[in-house]
């Protein structure tokens, strides 16, 4: 087998296992047929160029379909519900940013002076809601990892790495963590950002500073 | 079985069309689709088998059982697939006739 074809065969391992078992050999055969049909090295290069474009696109599509299918049929109900709940909790953050962006775009002003950007409202959408989302996501993920189902007993590490089943809570969990992480370093949040270590070590002063209304003021 | 027309994505339609005359294996389907579309649709193996999987799940095509070569699996249209293809073709025919009619009317009106 040519070197590139064996590389293609190895790359097929990135597809979901059931798909690869069903169509992997046929895909390799199709590439082999395509190469056999060429008569010059430039034609062969064209074939490989097509495959270089085709492979990642179909890979993403297949993985998404696979993840969607698993979520529909196999993911536990509480993971789905937690996913929807945590997703809803991080939504206000993005809604506020979009509203601010639209305000800037349409009216050339921003919402920094509005109630939305003042304590305690801002605390909800930048801190408490994402914080709750992260907590719920971590709890659900923990429950999924450490309580195997009766019919499918696998060890905890395998379940911890089971992204296809747990992604509905992993994804919003990562987003919530990202919001909190950005918040800790974003220079618009004066009280918290002047020094991240200051934020961690002098948490109460940070909160007092925030409550005095410096935040976004 | 009736089916609303114009529900098939372009690639799915092209694959059904390629299988309308006889069963074909993957590379034959790719070649036929390219030929039917005058080279405008060039499917790679990934795109082809992603669509084949979907069409298979929708029971529009099926694998031909009696084939020895594991790597060269042949696919053929099911009855449901044939009905879908017919409905899709009817839709295109009707739309094309309507478009031609309107275009002709437009030309006549532009000279009036």
Interface residues (C-beta under 8 A of the other chain):
Chain A: X19 X22 X23 X25 X26 X27 X28 X29 X30 X31 X33 X34 X37 X50 X51 X53 X54 X55 X57 X58 X59 X61 X62 X65
Chain B: X25 X26 X27 X30 X42 X43 X44 X45 X46 X47 X48 X49 X50 X52 X53 X70 X71 X72 X73
